[in-house]
Amino acid sequence: MKFAIKLIAPIMTSCLALFATPAAAEHHEVAATQGHIDANPKALGEMFKLPMDEEIHMLNMIKLKDKAEYPEGSEFAKKDWTGAQAYAEYRRHAGPIVARLGGSTHYTGLPQVTLIGPEGEQWDSIFIIYYPNVTVLQALFEDPEYQKHAFHRKAGVADSRLIRMVPAPTPKQ
């Protein structure tokens, strides 16, 4: 329990930093959006009440902007990228860092139609990333190389969901 308590404050700070503008990259500030982009502090608190040492799977549901939103005059604004291009740049850098830390992408899908759910709700990408434990997720958020490129996510994403999951027990027959 002491281990979990020691980790909560730094992990919350790291998780909030994941979706905020990286401090080391002032010129990478990204315009505010209407969707769910930044981590919810209340949900982070709930996450840290859960076991910290079990494997986790993060369900990611992503809706991309038509046009990436980088600050005017930045090197990336001049590229006139789509949200998909900005998000691809984010994943290009984040993927190897996740792998280096022991995580991996388990599934990536391109949604076609929502049969049950709000009419008109559409996602551009859904994927599940495995992490051996929450400490690995924290290490990702704190990684300087990751922080250097996380602003591409905010530039390209219009709306998202990030849901922590664990494997369900196999039902007894």
C-alpha positions in Angstrom: 0.0 0.0 0.0 2.9 2.4 0.8 4.2 1.8 -2.7 0.9 2.8 -4.2 0.6 5.9 -2.1 4.2 7.0 -3.0 3.3 6.7 -6.7 -0.1 8.5 -6.7 1.0 12.1 -6.7 3.8 11.8 -9.3 1.6 9.6 -11.5 -1.3 12.1 -11.4 1.1 14.9 -12.3 2.6 12.8 -15.2 -0.8 11.8 -16.5 -2.1 15.3 -16.5 1.1 16.3 -18.3 0.4 13.7 -21.0 -2.4 15.7 -22.4 -1.1 19.2 -21.5 1.4 21.1 -23.5 4.8 19.8 -22.8 6.7 22.4 -20.6 9.9 21.9 -22.6 8.2 22.8 -25.8 6.7 26.3 -25.5 6.4 26.8 -29.2 4.3 23.7 -29.5 1.3 25.0 -27.7 -1.9 23.8 -29.4 -5.2 25.6 -29.8 -8.0 24.6 -27.3 -10.5 22.1 -28.6 -14.1 21.1 -27.6 -13.6 17.4 -27.3 -12.3 15.2 -24.5 -8.5 15.6 -25.0 -7.1 16.2 -21.5 -7.0 13.7 -18.6 -9.8 14.1 -16.0 -8.2 14.6 -12.6 -11.2 12.9 -10.8 -10.8 9.8 -13.1 -7.1 9.7 -12.5 -7.7 9.7 -8.8 -10.1 6.7 -9.2 -7.6 4.9 -11.4 -4.9 5.1 -8.6 -7.3 3.5 -6.2 -7.1 0.4 -8.4 -4.3 -2.2 -8.1 -1.0 -0.6 -9.3 1.0 -3.8 -10.1 -1.4 -5.7 -12.4 -1.2 -5.6 -16.2 -3.5 -3.0 -17.8 -4.9 -2.5 -21.2 -5.8 1.0 -22.3 -8.7 1.3 -24.8 -8.1 4.3 -27.0 -10.9 5.7 -29.1 -9.8 8.6 -31.3 -11.7 11.1 -33.4 -9.3 13.2 -35.5 -9.5 16.9 -36.6 -9.9 17.6 -40.3 -7.0 20.0 -40.0 -4.3 19.8 -37.3 -4.2 22.8 -35.0 -0.7 24.0 -34.4 0.0 27.6 -33.3 0.3 30.1 -36.2 3.9 30.5 -37.2 5.2 27.2 -35.8 7.2 24.9 -38.0 4.3 22.4 -38.0 1.6 25.0 -38.8 3.5 25.7 -42.0 3.2 22.0 -43.0 -0.6 22.3 -43.2 -1.1 18.8 -41.8 -4.4 17.0 -41.3 -5.3 15.7 -37.9 -4.5 12.2 -39.2 -1.0 13.3 -40.2 -0.4 15.0 -36.8 -1.6 11.9 -35.0 0.5 9.6 -37.1 3.5 11.7 -36.2 2.6 11.3 -32.5 2.2 7.5 -32.8 5.5 7.3 -34.9 7.4 8.6 -31.9 5.2 7.2 -29.1 5.1 3.6 -30.4 8.9 2.8 -30.0 8.9 4.4 -26.5 5.9 2.2 -25.4 7.8 -0.8 -26.8 11.1 0.2 -25.1 9.2 0.3 -21.7 7.6 -3.1 -22.2 4.2 -2.1 -23.6 2.7 -3.1 -27.0 -0.3 -2.5 -29.2 -2.7 -5.5 -29.0 -5.3 -4.4 -31.5 -5.9 -1.5 -33.9 -9.2 -1.2 -35.8 -10.9 1.2 -38.2 -14.5 1.6 -37.0 -17.1 1.4 -39.7 -20.6 1.9 -38.1 -21.9 2.2 -34.6 -24.8 -0.2 -34.1 -25.4 0.7 -30.5 -24.6 4.2 -29.3 -25.3 7.8 -30.0 -26.4 8.4 -33.6 -23.6 10.3 -35.5 -20.9 9.3 -33.0 -17.9 8.3 -35.1 -14.4 7.3 -34.2 -11.5 7.3 -36.7 -9.3 4.8 -34.8 -9.7 2.4 -31.9 -6.8 0.5 -30.4 -5.7 -1.3 -27.2 -2.3 -0.9 -25.7 -0.9 -3.3 -23.1 1.2 -2.1 -20.2 2.8 -4.5 -17.7 1.6 -2.2 -14.9 0.8 1.5 -14.0 4.5 2.2 -13.4 5.2 1.6 -17.0 2.4 4.0 -18.0 3.9 6.6 -15.6 7.4 6.1 -17.2 5.9 6.7 -20.6 4.3 10.0 -19.5 7.6 11.1 -17.8 9.8 10.1 -20.7 11.5 13.2 -22.1 11.5 11.9 -25.6 7.7 11.2 -25.3 7.0 14.6 -23.9 8.9 16.2 -26.8 6.3 14.7 -29.2 3.1 14.5 -27.2 1.9 17.9 -28.6 1.2 16.3 -31.9 -1.6 14.3 -30.2 -3.3 17.4 -29.0 -2.9 19.1 -32.4 -4.5 16.2 -34.3 -7.2 14.8 -31.9 -10.7 16.3 -31.9 -12.1 13.9 -29.3 -10.9 10.8 -27.5 -11.6 8.2 -24.8 -8.9 6.5 -22.8 -10.2 3.6 -20.7 -8.1 1.5 -18.3 -9.1 -2.2 -18.5 -7.8 -5.5 -17.0 -8.4 -8.9 -18.5 -11.8 -10.3 -17.4 -11.8 -13.6 -15.6 -12.8 -16.5 -17.7 -16.4 -17.5 -17.0 -16.8 -20.9 -15.4 -18.8 -23.4 -17.4 
